[in-house]
Amino acid sequence: MTSRLTYKTWFIAVGLLLPNLVRAQLSPGIQNQLNDVVGQRVEATAVLGTQNIATRSGLGWKLNGADGSIFKIPWKFEVLDPSPIGDSEIQWTPVFEGGLGFGEFNNHFDDNILAGNESDYDTTALSLGAGPRFYFGDSGFSVLPAFDFLFAYTENHFTANPDSLAGLAVQANGRYVNWRTWTVSFVPSLEFRYKKNFGRWTPDISIAYADFNTIPMHSTTDALTFSSYSMVLANKADLDYLTHWNLFKCPIHFGGDFSRTDLFGGLRQSMNTSHYYQTDLRVTFDTKGRLWTVATVGLSSGYFWSGAFNGYSIGLEGSLKF
């Protein structure tokens, strides 16, 4: 299980660039655009707050006058040691994955028609999933097909500036702000991984792909559908080194990774980029046999960047072994 708490996470809230939001004046094109934008933002919040494939330690950025924070605990662990399938060299073990996240996001609309107004978003998300990991002998290669359910609850609170005609119009209309919605995302995924020990060194190279199909279960407005569809392709190279040092009889590891994540669909539009890079450094301690099922604990920090944003993350890391 990998768990990290991330601070200083920035998010782009919905950009409602409308000169006047009177219900009768909303054209089908504007309504469709609002549907797409809101649905993409709600989906992005849930994905970034729970999913390992989107980012190992959470994302943070500041863009277009929006800021916020995310508390994120993702997990992914093998329940049992791999066991052989019949007489073949292929082995398998069940894997459970998911995450729990909470995000608060604020858009101050600093430089558009809604300047001076504020739109706040609170999202709580829970992801649960599982799949079988298949190992191909002692080659180090494995494949993990999995399926996750991603549940999210999001509230919007819009505060109009008394001096802003646009903000007062948005608030008076009421159909596009101050809403609540419950959504579910269906997430099939596939991961290919190579991980093998070479003495004290352990390289871990993976390619993972996931689809996110988000639909609403319930909402307090009929003006927005809260639907979105996204795809994520993550390529990561990780290297772990077992040092000769110990702390309280726990062997110390140093490690790091570098990854590129490509975004498609709603996530690409929401984050205003087609891809981003991330690198992390960590120090972990082997605790297996000392803290029940906890195999490792440690600290990590990372930096990520793209043409649209950049930022950092600080967190805790751990893994379980049953």
Backbone hydrogen bonds, N-H to C=O, Kabsch-Sander energy under -0.5 kcal/mol:
donor,donor_aa,acceptor,acceptor_aa,energy
3,S,1,M,-0.5
6,T,4,R,-0.5
10,W,8,K,-0.5
13,A,11,F,-0.7
16,L,14,V,-1.0
17,L,15,G,-1.5
18,L,16,L,-1.7
22,V,20,N,-0.6
25,Q,22,V,-2.2
26,L,23,R,-1.2
27,S,25,Q,-0.7
31,Q,27,S,-2.3
32,N,28,P,-2.4
33,Q,29,G,-2.0
34,L,30,I,-2.6
35,N,31,Q,-2.4
36,D,32,N,-2.4
37,V,33,Q,-2.7
38,V,34,L,-2.6
39,G,35,N,-2.2
40,Q,36,D,-2.3
41,R,37,V,-2.2
42,V,38,V,-2.5
43,E,39,G,-2.2
44,A,40,Q,-2.6
45,T,41,R,-2.2
46,A,42,V,-1.8
47,V,43,E,-2.6
48,L,44,A,-2.7
49,G,45,T,-1.6
50,T,46,A,-0.7
50,T,47,V,-1.1
51,Q,47,V,-2.6
55,T,51,Q,-1.2
63,L,66,A,-0.8
66,A,63,L,-1.2
67,D,106,N,-2.4
69,S,104,E,-2.2
71,F,102,F,-2.7
72,K,70,I,-0.5
73,I,100,L,-2.6
75,W,98,G,-2.6
77,F,96,F,-2.5
79,V,94,P,-2.3
80,L,94,P,-0.5
83,S,92,W,-2.4
85,I,90,I,-2.5
86,G,84,P,-0.8
88,S,85,I,-1.7
91,Q,135,Y,-2.5
92,W,83,S,-2.3
93,T,133,R,-1.6
95,V,131,G,-2.6
96,F,77,F,-2.4
97,E,129,G,-2.3
98,G,75,W,-2.1
99,G,127,S,-1.7
100,L,73,I,-1.7
101,G,125,A,-2.4
102,F,71,F,-2.2
103,G,123,T,-2.9
104,E,69,S,-2.3
105,F,121,Y,-2.8
106,N,67,D,-3.4
107,N,119,S,-2.3
108,H,65,G,-2.0
108,H,106,N,-0.5
112,N,109,F,-0.6
115,A,112,N,-2.2
116,G,108,H,-1.1
117,N,114,L,-2.1
118,E,159,T,-2.2
119,S,107,N,-2.1
120,D,157,H,-3.0
121,Y,105,F,-2.9
122,D,155,E,-2.0
123,T,103,G,-2.5
124,T,153,Y,-2.4
125,A,101,G,-2.7
126,L,151,F,-2.9
127,S,99,G,-2.9
128,L,149,F,-2.4
129,G,97,E,-2.3
130,A,147,F,-1.6
131,G,95,V,-1.9
133,R,93,T,-2.7
134,F,132,P,-0.5
134,F,143,V,-2.8
135,Y,91,Q,-3.0
135,Y,133,R,-0.5
136,F,141,F,-2.2
137,G,89,E,-1.6
137,G,135,Y,-1.0
139,S,136,F,-1.6
142,S,193,R,-2.3
143,V,134,F,-1.8
144,L,191,E,-2.6
146,A,189,S,-2.1
147,F,130,A,-1.9
148,D,187,V,-2.2
149,F,128,L,-2.9
150,L,185,S,-2.4
151,F,126,L,-3.3
151,F,149,F,-0.6
152,A,183,T,-2.3
153,Y,124,T,-2.7
154,T,181,T,-2.5
155,E,122,D,-2.4
156,N,179,W,-2.7
157,H,120,D,-2.5
159,T,118,E,-3.3
160,A,158,F,-0.6
164,S,161,N,-2.5
165,L,163,D,-0.7
168,L,164,S,-2.3
169,A,165,L,-2.1
170,V,166,A,-2.4
171,Q,167,G,-2.3
172,A,168,L,-2.6
173,N,169,A,-2.3
174,G,170,V,-2.0
181,T,154,T,-2.2
182,W,218,H,-3.2
183,T,152,A,-2.6
184,V,215,I,-2.6
185,S,150,L,-2.5
186,F,213,N,-2.1
187,V,148,D,-2.5
187,V,185,S,-0.6
189,S,146,A,-2.4
190,L,209,Y,-2.4
191,E,144,L,-1.6
192,F,207,I,-3.0
193,R,142,S,-2.6
194,Y,205,I,-2.9
195,K,140,G,-2.6
196,K,203,P,-1.3
198,F,201,W,-3.5
201,W,198,F,-1.9
202,T,240,D,-2.4
204,D,238,D,-2.9
205,I,194,Y,-2.8
206,S,236,K,-2.6
207,I,192,F,-2.5
208,A,234,A,-2.6
209,Y,190,L,-2.5
210,A,232,V,-2.1
211,D,188,P,-2.3
212,F,230,S,-2.9
213,N,186,F,-1.7
214,T,212,F,-0.7
214,T,228,S,-2.8
215,I,184,V,-2.4
217,M,182,W,-3.8
218,H,182,W,-1.6
220,T,180,R,-2.2
228,S,214,T,-1.8
230,S,212,F,-2.4
231,M,264,F,-1.6
232,V,210,A,-2.3
233,L,262,D,-2.3
234,A,208,A,-2.8
235,N,260,R,-2.7
236,K,206,S,-2.4
237,A,258,F,-2.6
238,D,204,D,-2.7
239,L,256,G,-2.6
240,D,202,T,-1.7
241,Y,254,F,-3.1
242,L,200,R,-2.3
243,T,241,Y,-0.8
243,T,252,I,-2.3
247,L,250,C,-2.1
250,C,247,L,-1.3
252,I,245,W,-2.0
253,H,284,T,-3.1
254,F,241,Y,-2.3
255,G,282,R,-2.0
256,G,239,L,-1.7
257,D,280,D,-1.9
258,F,237,A,-2.2
259,S,278,Q,-2.6
260,R,235,N,-2.4
261,T,276,Y,-2.6
262,D,233,L,-3.3
263,L,274,S,-2.8
264,F,231,M,-2.0
266,G,229,Y,-2.5
267,L,264,F,-0.8
269,Q,265,G,-1.8
270,S,266,G,-2.8
271,M,267,L,-2.4
272,N,268,R,-0.7
273,T,268,R,-1.2
276,Y,261,T,-1.8
277,Y,305,W,-2.8
278,Q,259,S,-2.2
279,T,303,Y,-2.5
280,D,257,D,-1.8
281,L,301,S,-2.6
282,R,255,G,-2.4
283,V,299,L,-2.2
284,T,253,H,-2.0
285,F,297,V,-2.9
286,D,251,P,-2.4
287,T,285,F,-0.5
287,T,295,A,-3.0
288,K,295,A,-1.1
289,G,292,W,-0.8
290,R,287,T,-2.5
291,L,287,T,-1.3
291,L,294,V,-0.5
294,V,291,L,-2.4
295,A,319,S,-2.7
296,T,319,S,-1.3
297,V,285,F,-1.5
298,G,317,E,-2.0
299,L,283,V,-2.1
300,S,315,G,-2.1
301,S,281,L,-2.2
302,G,313,S,-2.5
303,Y,279,T,-2.4
304,F,311,G,-2.1
305,W,277,Y,-2.2
306,S,309,F,-2.1
311,G,304,F,-2.1
313,S,302,G,-1.9
315,G,300,S,-2.3
317,E,298,G,-2.3
319,S,296,T,-1.9
321,K,293,T,-3.2
322,F,78,E,-0.7
